[in-house]
Amino acid sequence: MKSARSSPTANPGAVPDKLPRHIAFVMDGNGRWAQHRNRPRTMGHQAGLKALRRIIEHCGRLGVPEVTLFAFSSENWNRPQAEVSRLMDLFMRALDKEARELHENEVRLRFIGELSAFPEAMQESIRNAMEQSRENARMKLNVAVNYGGRWDITQAARQLAEACVRGDLDPAAIDESLLAERLALAGSPDPDLFVRTGGERRISNFLLWNSAYTEFYFTPTLWPDFDPDCLDEALADFAARERRFGRTGDQVRRRQAV
């Protein structure tokens, strides 16, 4: 795992030839960004939404096929109630507008997580946004809300167990592919690149199964300050890495030469 501080390959402004097929973002630092300016934490979340628009637009320009965002974790319910309520309000107000613009730009929107925890009106808006954009093919945007990696694996295992109890599945037939088909990101490639802003160097229960061979990039930049140049730096770092997937470096280079 590398951080932006220590990367010798980063080159701001460069757009690498080797783009990831799928980028996962942990958008950390909104609250601290606001606190550094003596503003309410919720102002940081509003600034973070503006940064998100810039990054999604940049991914679209570059041709990144899929992006997954960690918008609200299952652990975020433990934050102060006033902040959680403000986040829900911001989410609801932004959802219709952002979903409409994403649809106009041919982006397919998918929400993943335990959605039943949200008010029915929010669930309805989420369903409408996904249905509206289901045929779009320019880019896939997955938004993880009330999501946790352990929850994801647990609910997939529960589905397999229920199939065994019904007699529809032989337990001996369970393998990695069967479990992966029941995860929230079923049908999507695993993220090639995982970007976390805000200086923390952990994955915080995000995409635990899907990140087995993901490349990690950590930056101290707070999310509201993360701009297209910052993303280009992360992409340049990614492009310079040798992804071996258990092979030796010589094996990888021979395969690339074929």
N, C-alpha and C positions, 0 to 999 in steps of 0.2 A: 504494500500500500504506500502510495506517495502523497505528499502534500504539495500545495502550490509553493510553499516556502523552499522546499528542497529540490524541486524538479529542475534538472539541468537541461531539459529538452523543451521547456515551455517557450513559445515565441508569440507574444501577443500580436493579434491581427492576422496571423497565418491561418489559412483554412486548409487542413490536411486532406490529402487524397483519400486516405483510409478513414471513412466515416463509420461510426457505430451504427448498427441497425436499430438499436434501442438504447435510449438513455433514461436512467432513473435519477430523479432529483429529490434530495432532502433539503427543503427550503428553510434553512435555519438562520435565525438572527433578526427577525422582524422586531421582536420586543426590545432587544438590546439596541438596535438601530434607533428606535424611538427614545429610549432612556438616555442615550448619549446626547440627544437633542432636547432633553427635558420635556418630552412630549408623552402623552399617554401611549401605552403599548399598542392600543388599537390603531393608532396612527401608523405604526410600523407595519401592521397587517395591510393597511390600505396602500402603503408604499410598496409592499411586497407584491401586491396584485399588479401594480404597474410594471414592476420588474418582470413578473411572469409573462405579461403580454409581450414585452420586448424579446424574451428568450424564446417563446413559442414562435413568434414571427421569424426570428433568426433561424431556428431549426427548420422552419418551412422553406426559407430561402436556400439553406444549405442542402436540403433534401434528406434530412433525417426522417426515416419512415415512422418511428414510434417513440413516444415519450411517456414516461410514467411519473406522476407527481405524488409526493407524500404530503397531502394537504391537511389531514387531521387524523392523528393516530388514536387507537383505542385508549391509550394512556393520557391523551390530552383532556379527557373529561375530568382529570384530577386538578386541572388548573383552576384559579379563582373563578367562581361562578359568573362574576361580572364579565370577565374576559371571554369565557365560553359563550355566554349569551351574545356578546358583541360579535364574536366570530360567526355564530350562526346567523345573525342578522346580516352581516356583511356577505356571507355566502349566499343567502337567499336573494339579496338585492343584486348581486353580481351574476347569479346563475343564468337568468333569462337573457340578459344582455350578452354575456360572454358566449353562451351556447349559441345564440343567434349568429354572432359574428364568426364563430368557429365553423358553423354550418355553411355560412356564405363563402368561407374559404376552403370548403370541401374537407374539413377535418372530422373524423369520426370520434365521438366522445363516448367514453365508457367509465362508469364509476364502479369501484371495487371496494368491498368492505362489508361490514354488518350494517346494512342500510336500514334495517327495521328499528334501530335505536332512534332514528330521527322522526320529527313530527310528520304526520301523513302528508301535509301540504308540501313539505320539502321532498318527501319520497316521490310524490306525484310530479314535481318539477324535474327531478332527476330522471324519472322514467320517460317523461316527454322529451327531454334533451337527448337521451340515448336513442329513442325511437326516431326522432327527427333526423339524426345524423347517421343512421345505421348503414346507409348505402354509400357514404363518402369514402373515398379511397386515397386522397392526397397524403394524409397523415393520420395516425391513430394517437389519440391522447387519452391516457388512462389516469383517472383521478382517484387516489386512495383516500377514502374518508371513513372514519371509525374502523380503520384497518390495523391489523397486527399480524406479523409473520407467523407467530405461534397459533393465533386464531385460524389463519389460512390453512396451515397444515392440519390442525385439529379438525376443521370442518370437512376437509377432504377425506381424512381418515374415517370420520363418522359416516360419510356417504358410502365408503367402501364397506364398512362394517354393516350398515343397514342392508346393502345389496347381498352380503353373505347371509344375513339372517333370513332374508326373503328367499334364499336359495337361488338367486340370480347370478351369483359369483362364487367360484371356488376360491377359498383363501390362498391356496397354493398358486393361483394365477396372478396374485397381486404383485406388481412390479413397479418400478419408478414411473413408467409411462402411464400406467393406470392412475396413480396418485396425481401425477402432473395434470392429467386431463380434468381433474376436479378442483384444481387450484383457481384462485380468482383470475389469474392471467392466462388461463388455458387458451391455447390457440395463438399465443404471442411468443416470439423468441425471447429467451432470457436476456436481460439487459447486458449489453457489452460494456457499458460505462455507467458507473454510479458516482454522481457528483453530490457532495455535501458541502454547503456553505456554513459560515459561522464559526469555524475553528475547531469544532468537535470532531473526534476521529473514531466514530462508532456508527453502526448501522441502525441502532435503536429499533430493533424488532421490525425492520422493513424488508420485505421480499427475501426472507431467510432461505427458502428453498431455491428461489430463482437466481440467487447471487452466488452460486457455487463457484463459477468461473468468471465472475464479473471483475472488471478492472475498477479499482477505487481511486477517486481523486478528491482530496480534502483541501479546502481553501479557507483562510481566515476571513475572507471577504463576507460581510453580512449580506443576506439575500437581497435587500432593497438596492444594494450597490452592485450586485452581480449583473453585468451587462454583456452584450454580445462579444466584446473584446475578451472578457473573462472566460466566456464559453469557448472562444477560439483557442485560448491558452490551454484549457482542459482538453480540447480536441487534438491539439498539437502534441500534448503529452501522451494521449492515448495512441495516436498514430505511430509514435516512436517506440512503443512497447512491443515485445515479442510474446505472443500468446501461444503457449505450448500445449495446454490441455493435457498434461501428463506426458507428453513426448519430450524428447531431447531437442535442444536448439538445432542440431544438425538435421534431425528428422524434419523439423518444421521448414528449414531452409530448402531441403531437397523437394518437399511437397510444393513449395512456392515456385520452385524453378521448373516444375513440370508444365 
